[in-house]
Amino acid sequence: MTRRILLNQFKRLYSSSTSKTLPLSFTKYDIPTKDKLISRKQPLIICHGLFGSKQNWRSLAKSISLQCNCEVYTIDARNHGDSPHDEHHTYDLMGSDLLQFIQDHNIKNPMLMGHSMGGKVMMNVSLRNPEIPSKLVVIDMAPIKLQLTREYSDHIEAMRDIQSRKLTKQKEADEILQKFEPDLVVRQFLLTNLKKSKSTGIYQFRIPYDILGRALSQMGGFSFETQPLPDTRQYKGPTLFITGGKSPFRKQFVDHPELIRAQFPNSIIENIEGAGHWGKCEILQTEKPQEFLEIATNFINKRD
C-alpha cells in the first residue's frame, strides 16, 4: 500500500494575546493501514529549532516512521514555518501550543522529539505534564540557562538587511548573508525561510525576525531553572539526550550531567562524534544522518 503523507497547513494569523494558544501547522507521516493493525507504538511529534521548520525534517520523519512503524507529526512552532505569528515568543507559550495541538488531534501519550529550541519546548511540556509523553528525545540542548552565541543576532541582522533591499534574486540574498555567515550549509538552511512574493516578485522572510530577535535572550533560558536549586518537577519517563562532538552546546552535557538527571532521572546521553549543532538535525543530511537515525530509532523501538 502506498504510504500517505497528510499535510495540514493553517492560514497565517496574528495575535497579540499573551495567553491564547495558536494552531500549529503540521505534516503527518502516516503508516499503511495494514501496519496500523500490528503497530503498538505511540505517535511521535517532532519540533524543529530556532529559524527551522517542519520541512527540514521531511526526510528524517519518513525514515523514522518507516523504521519504527509509527505515525510521525512534524510541527511548525509559533513564529516559524507556516504557523501563526504572535508578538510573544516564550517556551511556556510554545509548550501550551503543543499541549493544545495534542488535545485537538486526540493524540494519546505521544513520544516527543525536539532539536535545540524545539528540545526545550518538549522538555517544558514533559515537566509541566509528565503524564503525557511516553518517551522524550532532546537533541543538542540541556535543561539549563545558557548564553546564545552572537551568530543568532547576526542572522537576525542579516535578515533585516536582506528584507530592506527588496531583492528579486535569491543569489543576491545569499551574497548579503555571506557577510554575516561564512558557512554555506548554514546559509542554505536560513534561506529556506526566504519566499518570493507571487504578486511583487520580491523575496521576503516568512518568519517574523524582529519578534524572534527580541526573544533571543529568552531562548537561552529555560522555564524550569535547575540553578542554583533544582526544580522539584521531574519527568521520569525514558529520555534520550543526543549531542554532537563539535557542537558548542556539548559542554553543558559534560559540565552539568547531575542537573540534567535531577529533572530527567531516567535519561541517557549519547554523543555523535563529528556532528555540530546546526547540522545535527535541521540540515542533518550534510553531516551524520545514519548515526543519528540509528541512535534515535533504537531508543524509540526499545521496549521499556
Secondary structure, DSSP 8 states (H G I E B T S, - for coil): ----EEEE-----EE--SS------EEEE---HHHHTT-----EEEE--TT--GGGGHHHHHHHHHHHT--EEEE--TTSTTS-EES---HHHHHHHHHHHHHHTT--S-EEEEETHHHHHHHHHHHH-TTS-SEEEEES--SS-----HHHHHHHHHHHHHHHTT-S-HHHHHHHHTTT---HHHHHHHGGGEEE-TTT--EEESS-HHHHHHTHHHHTS-SS--SSS--S----S-EEEEEETT-TTHHHHHH-HHHHHHH-TTEEEEEETT--SGGGTTTGGGS-HHHHHHHHHHHHH---
